[in-house]
Amino acid sequence: MTLHTRLFLSFSALISVSLLGLLLGVFSLMYMAQTQQSLLRHNFATLEISQRLSQRLGDQLVNLLAERPNMPALQAAQAHFNQLLDEGLNSGNPQSRQGFAYIATAYQQFLLVITQPVSMRWTLLDGNDFSQALNNVRNPLLALQQQAIESVSQAERQARERAQLIAGLLGLLGVAVLAIGVLTAQSIARRFGGPIEVLAKAADKIGQGNYEVTLPVSPIAEMALLSRRFGLMAEALRHHKAINVEAMLSSQRRLQAVLDSIDDGLVIIDVQGCIEHANPVAIRQLFWQHAPHGKSLGSVLARPELDEATQRVLEGQLLERAPEDLLVETNGEQRLLAWSLTQVCHFDGRSVGAVMVLRDVTEQRAFERVRSEFVLRASHELRTPATGMHMAFSLLQERLQVAADSREADLIQTVDEEMHRLERLISDLLNFSRYQNGLQKLERTSCNLDDLLTQTQQRFASPAAECGVNLSTEVEPALPQVQLDRLQIERVLDNLLANALRHSQAGGNIQLQARRHGAGVIVSVQDNGEGIDFSQQARIFEPFVQSGRKKGGAGLGLALCKEIVQLHGGRISVYSRLGQGSQFYLVLPL
């Protein structure tokens, strides 16, 4: 028998028994109410007629005992009495009609007595014909009334007994329904509750990854089918998990092999900021015995600022400035490691951790330091003879008398220009070396950016007009004062504007902008010139690197700009597309 049939039969039996008991109770109540109503109606009609008969008999008696009887009134009372008798004889139960018939006979005899002349003068003395005839009428009336009252009392008693009987039957029926319901519920719970509970426990185990479950065996077709399908599902999940685990392990092994084969050190950090994995290169660079899983970078390397940087990256923020090299020392050996942190996000944008890339730059930094010292010393050594040569050439130029349009005049002008170019190159090398070696100091003053950009525009107004380039300024209103070395920032802006003019065509536009950005300000120089190739954008701030078709100088301008901006605690960057122009912007903190 199927589950649907069992449930249908069980609930049908309960509903049928309940409806049967309800119909029986309703029918019994309706029948009892109808019988009680009919009996009460007949008895109350009998009581009413008998009382009215007693009243009319009393009226006759009063009229007869008067000294001068009112015969019309007496006749009317007699007629009314006979009319009431007729009503009593035509209504009520047989027992009442029998009583009314007896009263009618006695009343006829009473009328015969009062029709005799002498009887009109009789009194109500015991033993005479008048009193005896009157009692023959009055006593049946009283008996009839008493009989009606007893009938009403008996009807009430019978109704109460029937109500108690019906209540008892309905109570027994309720107990029977309750017993059937309890038995049905117990049977359903025993047959279905146990297997369902076993299936629920099996589902919990599967949810925890344990697919070795025991499934119930039930004689009910639906439960057996459910258990079978549940078993098929568990088997499919077990197979799917085995395939996925194998694929995941294979992918993990490939990924670990790739990470371990990279020449740079890689440290994988989880969302809590703790170390999850480190490749052999990172372990070797940081002089670890093994990867310290579950610990933060700051605690392992004794540098709390690394934890702050990690937290910023995990929150999706950028580092405010380029991170300083890590100095790692062990067994008397010191190594410098350049590092960077990058957030790793899920496809839905949720952060799942970060990756730290380490590169050993000990030799590179040593080379840069030697190069910087060489450039600084060479600049100092070259500056003195170059200045002497320029002064001597100036004196020689004053003493030489050559024609203005002669070949000698052109050579003298060329030598003078190249001497000035050499002095600028030596000055740039010297300034760049000072910044890189930390010898340059800033003289910060409160500066109004609107005034700074306006004066910069005025300095380049004439060169821009000669090149046919439109130069404009856009400054956000109510910008705050910025503490900076105005002379150094002017050098940065002059360099950026000179580059923009050199790479702009006639009819082009160059715009100087300044606006508020969080806790700092952004100053930008934007042009619509030839633009910078994407492959060159990462290197243009390196020293001795030039880009674009129009090249000039030694390639130290943007490198010097970067050093000046970083010394102010800011950063400089570029956004450019080839053929669409470039925008150089520097972020200065307030």
Sequence and secondary structure as in RCSB ss.txt:
>XXXX:A:sequence
MTLHTRLFLSFSALISVSLLGLLLGVFSLMYMAQTQQSLLRHNFATLEISQRLSQRLGDQLVNLLAERPNMPALQ
AAQAHFNQLLDEGLNSGNPQSRQGFAYIATAYQQFLLVITQPVSMRWTLLDGNDFSQALNNVRNPLLALQQQAIE
SVSQAERQARERAQLIAGLLGLLGVAVLAIGVLTAQSIARRFGGPIEVLAKAADKIGQGNYEVTLPVSPIAEMAL
LSRRFGLMAEALRHHKAINVEAMLSSQRRLQAVLDSIDDGLVIIDVQGCIEHANPVAIRQLFWQHAPHGKSLGSV
LARPELDEATQRVLEGQLLERAPEDLLVETNGEQRLLAWSLTQVCHFDGRSVGAVMVLRDVTEQRAFERVRSEFV
LRASHELRTPATGMHMAFSLLQERLQVAADSREADLIQTVDEEMHRLERLISDLLNFSRYQNGLQKLERTSCNLD
DLLTQTQQRFASPAAECGVNLSTEVEPALPQVQLDRLQIERVLDNLLANALRHSQAGGNIQLQARRHGAGVIVSV
QDNGEGIDFSQQARIFEPFVQSGRKKGGAGLGLALCKEIVQLHGGRISVYSRLGQGSQFYLVLPL
>XXXX:A:secstr
  HHHHHHHHHHHHHHHHHHHHHHHHHHHHHHHHHHHHHHHHHHHHHHHHHHHHHHHHHHHHHHHSSS  HHHHH
HHHHHHHHHHHHHHHSS HHHHHHHHHHHHHHHHHHHHHTSGGGGG    TTSHHHHHHHHHHHHHHHHHHHHHH
HHHHHHHHHHHHHHHHHHHHHHHHHHHHHHHHHHHHHHIIIIIHHHHHHHHHHHHHHTT         SSHHHHH
HHHHHHHHHHHHHHHHHHHHHHHHHHHHHHHHHHHH SSEEEEE TTSBEEEE HHHHHHTT SS  TT BHHHH
HT HHHHHHHHHHHTT   SS    EEEEETTEEEEEEEEEEEEE TTS EEEEEEEEEE HHHHHHHHHHHHHH
HHHHHHHHHHHHHHHHHHHHHHHH    TTSHHHHHHHHHHHHHHHHHHHHHHHHHHHHHHTT      EEE HH
HHHHHHHHHTHHHHHHHT EEEEEE TT   EEE HHHHHHHHHHHHHHHHHT  TT EEEEEEEEETTEEEEEE
EE SS   GGGTTTTTSTT   SSS  S S HHHHHHHHHHHTT EEEEEEETTTEEEEEEEEE 
